[in-house]
């Protein structure tokens, strides 16, 4: 079982990046400890939807859009309404990763000021492309694990270190942060919604999970479905491995997320510092210099580079597969043909980093870009929830029916995500009305 863990940790490399380093700390910097429960719930509650996608991939062997393209409802050409809706929402999502590639450039510029930010961004784009366009699953998994592990160790050290400074936090503050019945001040609801959408597994991470399970061999070792007792035994066994993979990786990114939030609430909020614009990285570095000393800035910058670059790396690996699969679903390419699929993945591997760089040069505000992307990620989760419900109640073999406890958790997850969407739409309309 241990040898087959890994798909969930690739998601962690994507999760522990923009969400944790930028969105989570921004929420902590603005709201203090009072909204910490939002981050915790965000990480814990969405995993059931991820599990349902994973189960479907294992028992059916279908890619993400092979499955989503079969959702009930109208089709437009070869693509279902769900596939086209995802493609439409993903027109905005590149803003998020554009903020991340900009963050990489800002970090490197602080480390080596003689080279301007724009050169670092332009250099980063082709480097990440070259790392993805031909490399397979094993390479993606190993790089993800190394990058996330090093920065996780450093960040947890900082949380311990802050207790020996003037910014030490108390158990009462932690208790306040975990008391969801206290609510969230109205001024911070918008940031909290974006943070909910971007922390933990987001819609695109859930959808990408299928590819990593398939490439790791979970479905292949289960075998084509024939509903025999032997097939059911194999399917249940690999679903159990997938449960361990998902829950262990959830513990990793939940712990990391809380660590980032605590640093933002304890250090940045206490000083009235909020990460913004080109000062984002400098402001974030205060979490480390104020807890460990001035020497920690260089260490933080090196760590921040790896955590942001890991998000670029894993996001590009996922997006190149997702878009190739979606294009196959609508009939633009033949995704089942290995040569056609490889060509499409390679093409997207070079296209998206260039797009992300251009978007950063236009908007120039990593925090804004990441939070906008977080709001879209929350919206994509609605589509993911609808698909997960369909997989659970219309596509899952009776022999693989889960326990009552699992279904209870699944529905809590689904209802929570739906409630988030309603609030997000309301806030968006309210903001638009105020602006007009």
C-alpha positions as a Markdown table, in Angstrom:
| # | Residue | x | y | z |
|---|---|---|---|---|
| 1 | Unk | 0.0 | 0.0 | 0.0 |
| 2 | Unk | 2.8 | 2.4 | 0.9 |
| 3 | Unk | 4.4 | 1.9 | -2.5 |
| 4 | Unk | 1.2 | 3.0 | -4.2 |
| 5 | Unk | 0.6 | 6.2 | -2.2 |
| 6 | Unk | 1.4 | 9.3 | -4.2 |
| 7 | Unk | -1.5 | 10.7 | -6.3 |
| 8 | Unk | -2.8 | 12.7 | -3.3 |
| 9 | Unk | 0.6 | 14.1 | -2.6 |
| 10 | Unk | 0.8 | 15.5 | -6.1 |
| 11 | Unk | -2.4 | 17.4 | -5.3 |
| 12 | Unk | -0.8 | 18.6 | -2.0 |
| 13 | Unk | 2.1 | 20.1 | -4.0 |
| 14 | Unk | -0.5 | 22.1 | -5.9 |
| 15 | Unk | -2.5 | 23.0 | -2.8 |
| 16 | Unk | 0.4 | 24.0 | -0.6 |
| 17 | Unk | 1.3 | 27.0 | -2.8 |
| 18 | Unk | -0.9 | 29.8 | -3.8 |
| 19 | Unk | -3.7 | 28.9 | -1.4 |
| 20 | Unk | -1.4 | 28.6 | 1.6 |
| 21 | Unk | 1.3 | 31.0 | 1.0 |
| 22 | Unk | -0.8 | 33.9 | -0.4 |
| 23 | Unk | -4.6 | 33.4 | 0.2 |
| 24 | Unk | -4.4 | 31.8 | 3.6 |
| 25 | Unk | -1.9 | 34.2 | 5.1 |
| 26 | Unk | -3.9 | 37.2 | 3.5 |
| 27 | Unk | -7.0 | 36.0 | 5.4 |
| 28 | Unk | -5.0 | 35.6 | 8.6 |
| 29 | Unk | -3.4 | 39.0 | 8.1 |
| 30 | Unk | -6.8 | 40.7 | 7.7 |
| 31 | Unk | -9.1 | 38.8 | 10.0 |
| 32 | Unk | -6.7 | 37.5 | 12.7 |
| 33 | Unk | -7.5 | 34.2 | 14.4 |
| 34 | Unk | -11.3 | 34.6 | 14.2 |
| 35 | Unk | -11.6 | 33.0 | 10.7 |
| 36 | Unk | -9.2 | 30.0 | 11.3 |
| 37 | Unk | -12.1 | 27.6 | 11.4 |
| 38 | Unk | -13.0 | 28.5 | 7.8 |
| 39 | Unk | -9.6 | 27.2 | 6.6 |
| 40 | Unk | -9.9 | 24.0 | 8.7 |
| 41 | Unk | -13.3 | 23.2 | 7.4 |
| 42 | Unk | -12.2 | 24.0 | 3.8 |
| 43 | Unk | -9.5 | 21.4 | 4.1 |
| 44 | Unk | -11.5 | 18.7 | 5.8 |
| 45 | Unk | -14.8 | 18.9 | 4.1 |
| 46 | Unk | -14.0 | 18.6 | 0.4 |
| 47 | Unk | -12.1 | 15.3 | 0.6 |
| 48 | Unk | -15.3 | 13.3 | 0.2 |
| 49 | Unk | -15.9 | 14.7 | -3.2 |
| 50 | Unk | -12.3 | 13.9 | -4.1 |
| 51 | Unk | -12.9 | 10.3 | -2.9 |
| 52 | Unk | -16.0 | 9.9 | -5.1 |
| 53 | Unk | -14.1 | 11.0 | -8.2 |
| 54 | Unk | -11.3 | 8.6 | -7.3 |
| 55 | Unk | -13.6 | 5.7 | -6.8 |
| 56 | Unk | -15.2 | 6.3 | -10.2 |
| 57 | Unk | -11.8 | 6.4 | -11.9 |
| 58 | Unk | -10.8 | 3.1 | -10.3 |
| 59 | Unk | -14.0 | 1.2 | -11.0 |
| 60 | Unk | -14.6 | 2.6 | -14.6 |
| 61 | Unk | -11.1 | 3.4 | -15.9 |
| 62 | Unk | -12.6 | 6.6 | -17.4 |
| 63 | Unk | -10.7 | 9.8 | -17.5 |
| 64 | Unk | -12.2 | 12.9 | -16.0 |
| 65 | Unk | -14.0 | 14.2 | -19.1 |
| 66 | Unk | -14.9 | 10.8 | -20.3 |
| 67 | Unk | -16.9 | 10.6 | -17.1 |
| 68 | Unk | -18.2 | 14.2 | -17.0 |
| 69 | Unk | -19.2 | 14.1 | -20.7 |
| 70 | Unk | -21.8 | 11.4 | -19.7 |
| 71 | Unk | -23.6 | 13.6 | -17.2 |
| 72 | Unk | -27.3 | 13.8 | -18.0 |
| 73 | Unk | -28.4 | 16.9 | -19.8 |
| 74 | Unk | -28.1 | 18.5 | -23.3 |
| 75 | Unk | -25.1 | 18.1 | -25.5 |
| 76 | Unk | -23.7 | 20.7 | -27.9 |
| 77 | Unk | -21.8 | 18.8 | -30.6 |
| 78 | Unk | -20.0 | 16.0 | -28.9 |
| 79 | Unk | -19.5 | 17.9 | -25.6 |
| 80 | Unk | -22.0 | 17.8 | -22.8 |
| 81 | Unk | -23.2 | 21.0 | -21.1 |
| 82 | Unk | -20.8 | 20.2 | -18.2 |
| 83 | Unk | -17.7 | 20.1 | -20.4 |
| 84 | Unk | -18.5 | 23.3 | -22.1 |
| 85 | Unk | -19.3 | 25.0 | -18.8 |
| 86 | Unk | -16.0 | 24.0 | -17.4 |
| 87 | Unk | -14.2 | 25.3 | -20.4 |
| 88 | Unk | -16.0 | 28.6 | -20.0 |
| 89 | Unk | -15.1 | 28.9 | -16.3 |
| 90 | Unk | -11.5 | 28.1 | -17.0 |
| 91 | Unk | -11.2 | 31.3 | -19.1 |
| 92 | Unk | -10.8 | 33.1 | -15.8 |
| 93 | Unk | -8.9 | 30.5 | -13.8 |
| 94 | Unk | -5.5 | 31.3 | -15.5 |
| 95 | Unk | -5.5 | 34.5 | -13.4 |
| 96 | Unk | -4.7 | 32.5 | -10.3 |
| 97 | Unk | -1.7 | 30.7 | -11.7 |
| 98 | Unk | -0.6 | 34.0 | -13.3 |
| 99 | Unk | -0.4 | 35.4 | -9.8 |
| 100 | Unk | 1.8 | 32.4 | -8.8 |
| 101 | Unk | 4.2 | 32.8 | -11.7 |
| 102 | Unk | 4.5 | 36.5 | -10.8 |
| 103 | Unk | 5.1 | 35.5 | -7.2 |
| 104 | Unk | 8.0 | 33.3 | -8.4 |
| 105 | Unk | 9.5 | 36.3 | -10.2 |
| 106 | Unk | 9.1 | 38.5 | -7.2 |
| 107 | Unk | 10.9 | 36.0 | -5.0 |
| 108 | Unk | 13.8 | 35.6 | -7.3 |
| 109 | Unk | 14.1 | 39.4 | -7.8 |
| 110 | Unk | 14.5 | 39.9 | -4.1 |
| 111 | Unk | 17.1 | 37.1 | -4.0 |
| 112 | Unk | 19.0 | 38.6 | -6.9 |
| 113 | Unk | 17.8 | 42.3 | -7.3 |
| 114 | Unk | 20.0 | 43.0 | -10.3 |
| 115 | Unk | 17.7 | 40.9 | -12.5 |
| 116 | Unk | 14.2 | 42.5 | -12.8 |
| 117 | Unk | 11.0 | 40.7 | -12.1 |
| 118 | Unk | 9.9 | 40.5 | -15.7 |
| 119 | Unk | 13.1 | 38.6 | -16.7 |
| 120 | Unk | 12.6 | 36.1 | -14.0 |
| 121 | Unk | 9.0 | 35.5 | -15.0 |
| 122 | Unk | 10.0 | 35.2 | -18.7 |
| 123 | Unk | 12.6 | 32.7 | -17.7 |
| 124 | Unk | 10.4 | 30.6 | -15.4 |
| 125 | Unk | 7.7 | 30.0 | -18.0 |
| 126 | Unk | 9.8 | 27.9 | -20.5 |
| 127 | Unk | 11.6 | 26.1 | -17.6 |
| 128 | Unk | 8.4 | 24.7 | -16.1 |
| 129 | Unk | 7.2 | 23.9 | -19.7 |
| 130 | Unk | 10.3 | 21.8 | -20.4 |
| 131 | Unk | 9.9 | 20.0 | -17.1 |
| 132 | Unk | 6.3 | 18.9 | -18.0 |
| 133 | Unk | 5.9 | 18.4 | -21.7 |
| 134 | Unk | 7.5 | 15.0 | -21.9 |
| 135 | Unk | 7.9 | 13.8 | -18.3 |
| 136 | Unk | 5.6 | 11.1 | -17.0 |
| 137 | Unk | 3.9 | 10.4 | -13.7 |
| 138 | Unk | 6.9 | 9.1 | -11.7 |
| 139 | Unk | 8.8 | 12.3 | -12.3 |
| 140 | Unk | 5.9 | 14.5 | -11.3 |
| 141 | Unk | 5.3 | 12.6 | -8.1 |
| 142 | Unk | 9.0 | 12.7 | -7.0 |
| 143 | Unk | 9.4 | 16.4 | -7.7 |
| 144 | Unk | 6.2 | 17.2 | -5.9 |
| 145 | Unk | 7.1 | 15.3 | -2.8 |
| 146 | Unk | 10.6 | 16.9 | -2.5 |
| 147 | Unk | 9.4 | 20.4 | -2.9 |
| 148 | Unk | 6.5 | 20.2 | -0.5 |
| 149 | Unk | 8.5 | 18.3 | 2.1 |
| 150 | Unk | 11.3 | 20.8 | 2.5 |
| 151 | Unk | 9.1 | 23.9 | 2.8 |
| 152 | Unk | 6.7 | 22.1 | 5.2 |
| 153 | Unk | 9.5 | 21.4 | 7.6 |
| 154 | Unk | 10.7 | 25.0 | 7.5 |
| 155 | Unk | 7.2 | 26.5 | 8.0 |
| 156 | Unk | 6.4 | 24.3 | 11.0 |
| 157 | Unk | 9.7 | 25.4 | 12.5 |
| 158 | Unk | 8.6 | 29.0 | 12.1 |
| 159 | Unk | 5.3 | 28.3 | 14.0 |
| 160 | Unk | 7.3 | 26.9 | 16.9 |
| 161 | Unk | 9.8 | 29.8 | 16.7 |
| 162 | Unk | 7.1 | 32.5 | 16.9 |
| 163 | Unk | 6.3 | 31.3 | 20.4 |
| 164 | Unk | 9.6 | 32.7 | 21.5 |
| 165 | Unk | 8.9 | 36.2 | 20.2 |
| 166 | Unk | 6.7 | 39.1 | 21.1 |
| 167 | Unk | 4.1 | 37.7 | 18.6 |
| 168 | Unk | 3.6 | 34.5 | 20.5 |
| 169 | Unk | 0.0 | 33.3 | 20.2 |
| 170 | Unk | -2.1 | 31.8 | 23.1 |
| 171 | Unk | -4.3 | 28.8 | 23.4 |
| 172 | Unk | -7.2 | 31.3 | 23.9 |
| 173 | Unk | -6.6 | 32.7 | 20.4 |
| 174 | Unk | -6.5 | 29.2 | 18.9 |
| 175 | Unk | -9.8 | 28.4 | 20.7 |
| 176 | Unk | -11.3 | 31.6 | 19.3 |
| 177 | Unk | -10.2 | 30.7 | 15.8 |
| 178 | Unk | -11.8 | 27.3 | 16.0 |
| 179 | Unk | -15.1 | 28.6 | 17.4 |
| 180 | Unk | -17.1 | 28.8 | 14.2 |
| 181 | Unk | -20.2 | 29.9 | 16.1 |
| 182 | Unk | -18.5 | 33.3 | 16.6 |
| 183 | Unk | -19.0 | 34.0 | 12.9 |
| 184 | Unk | -16.8 | 36.1 | 10.7 |
| 185 | Unk | -16.8 | 40.0 | 10.6 |
| 186 | Unk | -18.7 | 41.1 | 7.5 |
| 187 | Unk | -15.6 | 42.9 | 6.2 |
| 188 | Unk | -13.7 | 39.6 | 5.8 |
| 189 | Unk | -16.4 | 37.4 | 4.3 |
| 190 | Unk | -15.2 | 38.0 | 0.7 |
| 191 | Unk | -11.7 | 37.0 | 1.6 |
| 192 | Unk | -13.0 | 34.0 | 3.5 |
| 193 | Unk | -15.0 | 32.8 | 0.6 |
| 194 | Unk | -12.0 | 33.0 | -1.8 |
| 195 | Unk | -9.9 | 31.3 | 0.8 |
| 196 | Unk | -12.5 | 28.5 | 1.2 |
| 197 | Unk | -12.4 | 28.0 | -2.5 |
| 198 | Unk | -8.7 | 27.9 | -2.9 |
| 199 | Unk | -7.5 | 26.0 | 0.3 |
| 200 | Unk | -7.8 | 22.3 | 0.5 |
| 201 | Unk | -8.7 | 20.5 | -2.6 |
| 202 | Unk | -10.2 | 22.8 | -5.2 |
| 203 | Unk | -12.3 | 21.8 | -8.2 |
| 204 | Unk | -9.4 | 21.5 | -10.6 |
| 205 | Unk | -7.4 | 19.4 | -8.1 |
| 206 | Unk | -10.3 | 17.0 | -7.6 |
| 207 | Unk | -10.7 | 16.7 | -11.4 |
| 208 | Unk | -6.9 | 16.1 | -11.8 |
| 209 | Unk | -6.9 | 13.4 | -9.2 |
| 210 | Unk | -8.3 | 10.9 | -11.7 |
| 211 | Unk | -5.3 | 11.2 | -14.0 |
| 212 | Unk | -2.8 | 10.5 | -11.2 |
| 213 | Unk | -4.8 | 7.5 | -10.0 |
| 214 | Unk | -5.0 | 6.1 | -13.6 |
| 215 | Unk | -1.3 | 6.8 | -14.3 |
| 216 | Unk | -0.3 | 5.2 | -11.0 |
| 217 | Unk | -2.1 | 2.1 | -12.1 |
| 218 | Unk | -5.0 | 1.9 | -9.7 |
| 219 | Unk | -7.6 | 1.2 | -12.4 |
| 220 | Unk | -5.3 | -1.0 | -14.5 |
| 221 | Unk | -4.7 | -3.3 | -11.5 |
| 222 | Unk | -8.4 | -3.4 | -10.7 |
| 223 | Unk | -9.1 | -4.5 | -14.3 |
| 224 | Unk | -12.1 | -3.9 | -16.6 |
| 225 | Unk | -15.4 | -4.1 | -14.8 |
| 226 | Unk | -17.2 | -7.5 | -15.0 |
| 227 | Unk | -18.9 | -7.4 | -11.6 |
| 228 | Unk | -17.4 | -10.8 | -10.6 |
| 229 | Unk | -16.5 | -11.5 | -7.0 |
| 230 | Unk | -12.8 | -11.3 | -8.0 |
| 231 | Unk | -13.2 | -7.9 | -9.7 |
| 232 | Unk | -15.2 | -6.5 | -6.7 |
| 233 | Unk | -12.5 | -7.7 | -4.3 |
| 234 | Unk | -9.8 | -6.0 | -6.4 |
| 235 | Unk | -11.8 | -2.8 | -6.7 |
| 236 | Unk | -12.5 | -2.6 | -3.0 |
| 237 | Unk | -8.8 | -3.2 | -2.3 |
| 238 | Unk | -7.6 | -0.4 | -4.6 |
| 239 | Unk | -10.3 | 2.0 | -3.3 |
| 240 | Unk | -9.0 | 1.3 | 0.2 |
| 241 | Unk | -5.5 | 2.3 | -0.9 |
| 242 | Unk | -7.0 | 5.4 | -2.5 |
| 243 | Unk | -8.7 | 6.3 | 0.8 |
| 244 | Unk | -5.3 | 6.1 | 2.6 |
| 245 | Unk | -3.7 | 8.2 | -0.1 |
| 246 | Unk | -6.3 | 10.9 | 0.1 |
| 247 | Unk | -6.6 | 11.1 | 3.9 |
| 248 | Unk | -2.9 | 11.1 | 4.5 |
| 249 | Unk | -2.3 | 13.8 | 2.0 |
| 250 | Unk | -5.2 | 15.7 | 3.5 |
| 251 | Unk | -3.4 | 15.6 | 6.9 |
| 252 | Unk | -0.3 | 17.1 | 5.2 |
| 253 | Unk | -2.0 | 20.0 | 3.5 |
| 254 | Unk | -4.3 | 20.7 | 6.4 |
| 255 | Unk | -1.4 | 21.0 | 8.8 |
| 256 | Unk | 0.5 | 23.2 | 6.4 |
| 257 | Unk | -2.5 | 25.4 | 5.8 |
| 258 | Unk | -3.1 | 25.9 | 9.5 |
| 259 | Unk | 0.6 | 26.7 | 10.0 |
| 260 | Unk | 0.4 | 29.4 | 7.3 |
| 261 | Unk | -2.8 | 30.9 | 8.8 |
| 262 | Unk | -1.4 | 31.0 | 12.3 |
| 263 | Unk | 1.8 | 32.8 | 11.0 |
| 264 | Unk | -0.4 | 35.4 | 9.2 |
| 265 | Unk | -2.7 | 35.9 | 12.1 |
| 266 | Unk | 0.0 | 36.1 | 14.8 |
| 267 | Unk | 2.6 | 38.2 | 13.0 |
| 268 | Unk | 1.1 | 40.1 | 10.1 |
| 269 | Unk | -2.3 | 40.9 | 11.7 |
| 270 | Unk | -0.6 | 42.1 | 14.9 |
| 271 | Unk | 1.3 | 44.7 | 12.9 |
| 272 | Unk | -1.5 | 45.6 | 10.5 |
| 273 | Unk | 0.4 | 44.2 | 7.5 |
| 274 | Unk | -1.6 | 42.8 | 4.5 |
| 275 | Unk | 0.2 | 41.3 | 1.5 |
| 276 | Unk | -0.5 | 43.5 | -1.6 |
| 277 | Unk | 1.0 | 44.0 | -5.1 |
| 278 | Unk | 4.7 | 43.9 | -5.6 |
| 279 | Unk | 5.2 | 44.0 | -1.8 |
| 280 | Unk | 3.5 | 40.7 | -1.4 |
| 281 | Unk | 6.6 | 38.6 | -0.9 |
| 282 | Unk | 8.4 | 41.2 | 1.3 |
| 283 | Unk | 5.3 | 41.3 | 3.5 |
| 284 | Unk | 5.1 | 37.5 | 3.7 |
| 285 | Unk | 8.8 | 37.2 | 4.6 |
| 286 | Unk | 8.0 | 39.1 | 7.8 |
| 287 | Unk | 6.3 | 35.9 | 9.1 |
| 288 | Unk | 9.8 | 34.3 | 9.1 |
| 289 | Unk | 12.1 | 37.2 | 10.0 |
| 290 | Unk | 9.9 | 38.2 | 12.9 |
| 291 | Unk | 9.8 | 34.7 | 14.2 |
| 292 | Unk | 13.3 | 33.4 | 13.5 |
| 293 | Unk | 15.4 | 36.5 | 13.0 |
| 294 | Unk | 16.7 | 38.5 | 9.9 |
| 295 | Unk | 18.7 | 35.5 | 8.8 |
| 296 | Unk | 15.5 | 33.7 | 7.9 |
| 297 | Unk | 14.6 | 36.0 | 5.0 |
| 298 | Unk | 16.9 | 34.3 | 2.6 |
| 299 | Unk | 15.8 | 30.9 | 3.8 |
| 300 | Unk | 12.2 | 32.0 | 3.4 |
| 301 | Unk | 12.7 | 33.2 | -0.1 |
| 302 | Unk | 14.3 | 30.0 | -1.2 |
| 303 | Unk | 11.5 | 28.0 | 0.4 |
| 304 | Unk | 8.9 | 30.4 | -1.1 |
| 305 | Unk | 10.4 | 29.8 | -4.5 |
| 306 | Unk | 10.1 | 26.0 | -4.1 |
| 307 | Unk | 6.5 | 26.1 | -2.8 |
| 308 | Unk | 5.3 | 28.5 | -5.6 |
| 309 | Unk | 7.2 | 26.6 | -8.2 |
| 310 | Unk | 5.8 | 23.3 | -7.0 |
| 311 | Unk | 2.3 | 24.8 | -7.6 |
| 312 | Unk | 3.3 | 25.9 | -11.1 |
| 313 | Unk | 4.8 | 22.5 | -11.8 |
| 314 | Unk | 1.8 | 20.4 | -10.5 |
| 315 | Unk | -0.8 | 22.8 | -11.9 |
| 316 | Unk | 0.8 | 22.6 | -15.4 |
| 317 | Unk | 1.0 | 18.8 | -15.2 |
| 318 | Unk | -2.7 | 18.7 | -14.4 |
| 319 | Unk | -3.9 | 21.4 | -16.8 |
| 320 | Unk | -2.1 | 20.0 | -19.8 |
| 321 | Unk | -4.0 | 16.7 | -19.1 |
| 322 | Unk | -7.4 | 18.3 | -18.2 |
| 323 | Unk | -7.5 | 20.5 | -21.3 |
| 324 | Unk | -6.3 | 17.7 | -23.6 |
| 325 | Unk | -9.0 | 15.5 | -22.2 |
| 326 | Unk | -11.7 | 18.2 | -22.5 |
| 327 | Unk | -10.7 | 19.0 | -26.1 |
| 328 | Unk | -11.0 | 15.2 | -26.8 |
| 329 | Unk | -14.5 | 15.2 | -25.2 |
| 330 | Unk | -15.8 | 18.0 | -27.5 |
| 331 | Unk | -14.2 | 16.4 | -30.5 |
| 332 | Unk | -11.3 | 18.7 | -31.2 |
| 333 | Unk | -8.6 | 16.1 | -30.7 |
| 334 | Unk | -8.5 | 12.3 | -30.4 |
| 335 | Unk | -7.5 | 11.9 | -26.8 |
| 336 | Unk | -7.6 | 8.1 | -26.9 |
| 337 | Unk | -4.8 | 8.1 | -29.6 |
| 338 | Unk | -1.5 | 8.2 | -27.7 |
| 339 | Unk | 0.3 | 10.3 | -30.3 |
| 340 | Unk | -2.5 | 12.8 | -30.4 |
| 341 | Unk | -2.7 | 13.0 | -26.6 |
| 342 | Unk | 1.0 | 13.4 | -26.2 |
| 343 | Unk | 1.1 | 16.2 | -28.8 |
| 344 | Unk | -1.8 | 18.0 | -27.1 |
| 345 | Unk | -0.2 | 17.7 | -23.6 |
| 346 | Unk | 3.1 | 19.0 | -24.9 |
| 347 | Unk | 1.3 | 21.9 | -26.7 |
| 348 | Unk | -0.5 | 23.0 | -23.5 |
| 349 | Unk | 2.6 | 22.6 | -21.5 |
| 350 | Unk | 4.1 | 25.5 | -23.5 |
| 351 | Unk | 0.9 | 27.5 | -24.0 |
| 352 | Unk | -0.2 | 28.0 | -20.4 |
| 353 | Unk | 3.0 | 29.3 | -18.8 |
| 354 | Unk | 3.2 | 31.9 | -21.5 |
| 355 | Unk | -0.4 | 32.9 | -20.9 |
| 356 | Unk | 0.2 | 33.0 | -17.1 |
| 357 | Unk | 3.2 | 35.3 | -17.6 |
| 358 | Unk | 1.3 | 37.7 | -19.9 |
| 359 | Unk | -1.6 | 37.9 | -17.3 |
| 360 | Unk | 0.8 | 38.8 | -14.6 |
| 361 | Unk | 2.4 | 41.5 | -16.6 |
| 362 | Unk | -1.1 | 43.0 | -17.2 |
| 363 | Unk | -2.5 | 42.8 | -13.6 |
| 364 | Unk | 0.7 | 43.0 | -11.6 |
| 365 | Unk | -1.0 | 42.0 | -8.3 |
| 366 | Unk | -0.5 | 38.4 | -7.2 |
| 367 | Unk | -2.9 | 38.5 | -4.2 |
| 368 | Unk | -5.7 | 39.9 | -6.4 |
| 369 | Unk | -5.1 | 37.3 | -9.1 |
| 370 | Unk | -4.9 | 34.4 | -6.7 |
| 371 | Unk | -8.1 | 35.4 | -4.9 |
| 372 | Unk | -10.0 | 35.8 | -8.1 |
| 373 | Unk | -8.8 | 32.4 | -9.1 |
| 374 | Unk | -9.9 | 31.1 | -5.8 |
| 375 | Unk | -13.5 | 32.3 | -6.3 |
| 376 | Unk | -13.6 | 30.5 | -9.7 |
| 377 | Unk | -12.2 | 27.4 | -8.1 |
| 378 | Unk | -15.1 | 27.5 | -5.6 |
| 379 | Unk | -17.5 | 27.8 | -8.6 |
| 380 | Unk | -15.9 | 24.8 | -10.4 |
| 381 | Unk | -16.5 | 22.8 | -7.2 |
| 382 | Unk | -20.3 | 23.0 | -7.8 |
| 383 | Unk | -19.8 | 21.2 | -11.1 |
| 384 | Unk | -17.6 | 18.7 | -9.4 |
| 385 | Unk | -20.2 | 18.1 | -6.7 |
| 386 | Unk | -22.9 | 17.5 | -9.3 |
| 387 | Unk | -20.6 | 15.0 | -11.1 |
| 388 | Unk | -19.8 | 13.3 | -7.8 |
| 389 | Unk | -23.4 | 12.9 | -6.9 |
| 390 | Unk | -24.0 | 11.3 | -10.3 |
| 391 | Unk | -21.1 | 9.0 | -9.9 |
| 392 | Unk | -22.2 | 7.9 | -6.4 |
| 393 | Unk | -25.9 | 7.2 | -7.2 |
| 394 | Unk | -26.0 | 6.4 | -10.9 |
| 395 | Unk | -22.6 | 4.9 | -11.9 |
| 396 | Unk | -21.3 | 3.1 | -8.8 |
| 397 | Unk | -21.8 | -0.7 | -8.8 |
| 398 | Unk | -24.1 | -1.9 | -6.0 |
| 399 | Unk | -21.2 | -4.2 | -4.8 |
| 400 | Unk | -19.1 | -1.1 | -4.0 |
| 401 | Unk | -21.8 | 0.8 | -2.1 |
| 402 | Unk | -20.1 | 2.7 | 0.8 |
| 403 | Unk | -21.2 | 2.8 | 4.5 |
| 404 | Unk | -23.8 | 5.2 | 6.0 |
| 405 | Unk | -21.0 | 7.2 | 7.6 |
| 406 | Unk | -19.3 | 7.8 | 4.3 |
| 407 | Unk | -22.5 | 8.9 | 2.7 |
| 408 | Unk | -23.2 | 11.2 | 5.7 |
| 409 | Unk | -19.8 | 12.9 | 5.2 |
| 410 | Unk | -20.3 | 13.0 | 1.5 |
| 411 | Unk | -23.5 | 15.0 | 1.8 |
| 412 | Unk | -22.1 | 17.3 | 4.4 |
| 413 | Unk | -19.4 | 18.1 | 1.9 |
| 414 | Unk | -21.8 | 18.6 | -0.9 |
| 415 | Unk | -24.2 | 20.8 | 1.0 |
| 416 | Unk | -21.3 | 22.9 | 2.4 |
| 417 | Unk | -19.9 | 23.5 | -1.1 |
| 418 | Unk | -23.4 | 24.4 | -2.4 |
| 419 | Unk | -23.9 | 26.9 | 0.4 |
| 420 | Unk | -20.5 | 28.5 | -0.4 |
| 421 | Unk | -21.6 | 28.9 | -4.0 |
| 422 | Unk | -24.8 | 30.7 | -3.0 |
| 423 | Unk | -22.9 | 33.1 | -0.8 |
| 424 | Unk | -20.2 | 33.6 | -3.5 |
| 425 | Unk | -22.8 | 34.5 | -6.1 |
| 426 | Unk | -24.6 | 36.8 | -3.7 |
| 427 | Unk | -21.5 | 38.6 | -2.8 |
| 428 | Unk | -20.4 | 39.0 | -6.5 |
| 429 | Unk | -23.8 | 40.4 | -7.4 |
| 430 | Unk | -23.7 | 42.8 | -4.4 |
| 431 | Unk | -20.2 | 44.0 | -5.3 |
| 432 | Unk | -21.3 | 44.5 | -8.9 |
| 433 | Unk | -24.4 | 46.4 | -7.9 |
| 434 | Unk | -22.3 | 48.7 | -5.6 |
| 435 | Unk | -19.8 | 49.3 | -8.3 |
| 436 | Unk | -22.4 | 50.3 | -10.9 |
